[in-house]
């Protein structure tokens, strides 16, 4: 009796492991024939990961360009087990985004549970999106954009002075830093009515907070794109991006207090 139980235990465990492995493999690959059935060229996926592994190795825009050259202007790929169709044909994109927009009103959604993030125009859909779009649209009229041109010019002149100052000694100029400063200045001035010089004042609170948004310590693209259960992950990101009220009336932004 004891010998039978001793033998049955490992056999049962091995059987359960085998069945679990087969089921996991089936679940992680059961959608991988989606584009093949429709005769659409597609990026060969990996179980569980799909086609997102390339995105970790190279910048997304390089990956998209390489795939377009290899597979054509319309091709498929997988984010985890979810099939995604990429369109790089300008005429077709114009139809999707303008002429036939009423047929394609939805977009990728990530529900985080965060009261601010879930109400952004890039996150909401349906009637909520229409309502917010109606409110935001008057902000970007031709007249109002034209009135902001002087802001762009002022920030551009500041960047030119930074270029001149950086090149006085004939040393190499770090373009990314100067153009990054220009972008930061334009956003701060036009969207937040805050005049800054982020290149010469890198310790400005606005600059430090904005940089913190783009300095996440892990590769969020892989995690968010390869799973639908990203609520806690995005909440962790948003905790360092969106300030919350403090008991003394100040704002807490990540670990910084203003």
C-alpha positions as a printed Julia matrix, in Angstrom:
258×3 Matrix{Float64}:
   0.0    0.0     0.0
   2.76   2.39    0.93
   4.68   1.5    -2.22
   1.61   2.24   -4.35
   1.08   5.64   -2.73
   4.79   6.4    -3.07
   4.65   5.72   -6.8
   1.26   7.36   -7.41
   2.3   10.68   -5.86
   5.1   11.55   -8.34
   3.05  10.21  -11.27
   0.07  12.38  -10.36
   2.3   15.43   -9.86
   4.01  14.83  -13.21
   0.65  14.43  -14.9
  -0.65  17.69  -13.4
   2.49  19.55  -14.44
   2.19  18.17  -17.98
  -1.48  19.12  -18.27
  -0.83  22.58  -16.83
   2.02  23.14  -19.26
  -0.09  22.08  -22.22
  -3.0   24.29  -21.15
  -0.7   27.26  -20.56
   0.9   26.81  -23.97
  -2.51  26.53  -25.63
  -3.8   29.64  -23.89
  -0.69  31.64  -24.77
  -0.83  30.69  -28.45
  -4.51  30.1   -29.27
  -4.87  33.47  -31.06
  -1.63  33.25  -33.05
  -3.4   32.02  -36.2
  -5.6   35.14  -36.33
  -3.73  36.87  -39.16
  -2.79  33.64  -40.94
  -6.48  32.82  -41.4
  -6.99  36.25  -42.96
  -3.92  36.13  -45.23
  -2.37  39.17  -43.55
   1.44  39.26  -43.12
   2.39  39.32  -39.46
   5.31  39.29  -37.06
   5.96  35.8   -35.75
   4.97  35.79  -32.05
   6.38  34.05  -29.01
   4.22  32.27  -26.42
   2.89  34.69  -23.77
   5.05  37.58  -25.05
   3.67  37.84  -28.55
   5.72  40.3   -30.64
   6.64  42.79  -27.91
  10.13  41.48  -27.22
  11.56  43.52  -30.1
  10.2   46.7   -28.54
  12.44  46.16  -25.51
  15.55  45.8   -27.63
  15.07  48.83  -29.91
  13.09  52.1   -29.9
   9.48  51.67  -30.98
   9.77  53.92  -34.05
  12.69  51.86  -35.39
  10.77  48.64  -34.88
   7.72  50.03  -36.69
   9.83  51.21  -39.62
  11.65  47.88  -39.95
   8.39  45.97  -39.83
   6.84  48.22  -42.47
   9.78  47.58  -44.78
   9.6   43.82  -44.23
   5.84  43.18  -44.12
   4.36  46.1   -46.03
   2.05  48.96  -45.1
  -0.53  46.73  -43.44
   0.64  43.95  -41.15
  -0.24  42.25  -37.91
   1.57  41.7   -34.64
   0.7   40.54  -31.15
   0.74  42.26  -27.78
   0.79  39.21  -25.57
  -2.04  37.12  -27.0
  -3.95  40.11  -28.39
  -3.75  40.56  -32.2
  -3.04  44.14  -33.35
  -3.25  45.43  -36.91
  -0.76  48.17  -37.87
  -1.65  50.48  -40.75
   0.99  52.63  -42.46
  -0.95  53.6   -45.57
  -1.73  57.38  -45.53
  -4.89  57.05  -47.63
  -6.33  54.29  -45.47
  -5.34  56.13  -42.29
  -7.16  59.23  -43.53
 -10.3   57.15  -44.03
 -10.0   55.55  -40.58
  -9.27  58.77  -38.68
 -11.46  61.2   -40.63
 -13.9   59.92  -43.24
 -14.91  56.72  -41.44
 -14.12  57.85  -37.91
 -17.69  57.05  -36.83
 -16.9   53.39  -37.51
 -13.61  53.45  -35.55
 -14.38  55.64  -32.51
 -12.78  53.35  -29.93
  -9.1   53.15  -29.06
  -6.78  51.21  -26.79
  -7.9   51.66  -23.18
  -6.05  51.05  -19.94
  -8.28  51.14  -16.88
  -6.12  52.03  -13.89
  -8.67  52.97  -11.26
  -6.96  56.34  -10.85
  -9.55  59.12  -10.71
  -7.46  61.54  -12.79
  -5.76  59.21  -15.27
  -9.02  57.46  -16.22
 -10.62  60.81  -17.11
  -7.94  61.93  -19.57
  -9.09  62.35  -23.17
  -6.66  59.65  -24.3
  -8.28  57.17  -21.9
 -12.02  57.81  -22.1
 -14.28  56.59  -24.9
 -17.78  57.1   -26.2
 -19.84  60.0   -24.89
 -17.21  60.95  -22.29
 -14.65  61.39  -25.07
 -17.07  63.52  -27.12
 -17.81  65.73  -24.12
 -14.15  66.33  -23.27
 -13.24  66.8   -26.95
 -15.95  69.45  -27.27
 -14.48  71.31  -24.29
 -10.87  71.06  -25.47
 -11.37  71.79  -29.19
 -11.81  75.62  -28.8
  -8.36  75.74  -27.18
  -6.69  74.73  -30.44
  -8.36  77.08  -32.9
  -6.14  78.68  -35.54
  -6.44  82.1   -33.91
  -5.38  80.9   -30.47
  -2.47  78.91  -31.85
  -1.38  81.98  -33.81
  -1.38  84.01  -30.6
   1.03  81.5   -29.07
   3.59  81.91  -31.85
   5.4   84.63  -29.91
   5.87  82.15  -27.05
   7.51  79.68  -29.42
   9.72  82.44  -30.8
  10.83  83.56  -27.33
  11.72  80.0   -26.38
  13.51  79.62  -29.71
  15.6   82.74  -29.08
  16.53  81.37  -25.66
  17.68  78.13  -27.31
  19.74  80.08  -29.85
  21.49  81.92  -27.02
  22.14  78.58  -25.32
  23.66  77.24  -28.56
  25.91  80.28  -28.87
  27.01  80.04  -25.26
  27.68  76.29  -25.51
  29.77  76.69  -28.68
  31.95  79.56  -27.48
  34.82  77.24  -26.53
  34.46  75.08  -29.62
  33.42  72.08  -27.54
  30.82  69.55  -28.76
  27.21  70.59  -28.08
  24.72  68.17  -26.56
  21.76  68.71  -28.87
  19.37  66.5   -26.94
  19.75  68.6   -23.81
  19.23  71.93  -25.58
  16.29  70.8   -27.7
  14.84  69.05  -24.65
  15.09  72.34  -22.8
  13.35  74.13  -25.68
  10.5   71.61  -25.63
  10.16  71.95  -21.87
  10.11  75.76  -22.08
   7.42  75.77  -24.77
   5.16  73.41  -22.82
   5.66  75.31  -19.56
   4.97  78.69  -21.16
   2.08  77.81  -23.46
   0.25  75.21  -21.37
   1.08  76.27  -17.8
   1.85  80.01  -18.19
   5.16  79.39  -16.46
   8.25  81.14  -17.78
  11.34  78.99  -17.25
  14.77  78.38  -18.75
  15.17  74.67  -18.17
  18.6   74.54  -19.83
  20.21  77.08  -17.49
  17.98  76.33  -14.51
  17.85  72.51  -14.35
  16.95  72.56  -10.63
  13.64  74.34  -11.25
  10.8   72.45   -9.54
   8.8   72.28  -12.76
  11.78  70.83  -14.62
  12.6   68.29  -11.92
   9.0   67.08  -11.75
   8.66  66.82  -15.53
  11.9   64.84  -15.8
  10.71  62.5   -13.1
   7.74  61.55  -15.28
  10.07  60.19  -17.96
  12.51  58.44  -15.62
  10.64  55.28  -14.73
  13.04  52.62  -13.56
  11.52  49.7   -15.49
  10.4   49.1   -19.06
   6.71  49.99  -18.85
   6.1   49.32  -22.55
   6.64  45.58  -22.2
   4.57  45.26  -19.03
   1.63  47.36  -20.17
   1.44  45.93  -23.69
   1.83  42.3   -22.69
  -0.87  42.18  -20.03
  -4.37  43.45  -19.55
  -4.07  43.38  -15.78
  -1.86  46.45  -15.47
  -3.96  48.4   -12.96
  -1.53  48.23  -10.05
   1.45  48.89  -12.34
  -0.03  52.04  -13.84
  -1.17  53.21  -10.41
   2.42  52.9    -9.21
   3.57  55.03  -12.16
   0.85  57.62  -11.63
   1.79  57.92   -7.95
   5.03  59.52   -9.08
   3.4   61.61  -11.8
   0.2   63.09  -10.35
   0.35  65.08   -7.09
  -2.0   64.46   -4.2
  -3.16  66.89   -1.55
  -1.3   67.03    1.74
  -2.82  67.74    5.13
  -1.07  71.12    5.35
  -2.35  72.25    1.95
   0.82  71.46    0.04
   1.17  68.99   -2.8
   3.0   65.69   -2.57
   4.52  64.56   -5.88
   6.16  61.17   -5.44
   8.64  61.79   -2.64
   8.88  65.54   -3.28
   6.76  68.02   -1.38
   5.86  71.49   -2.72
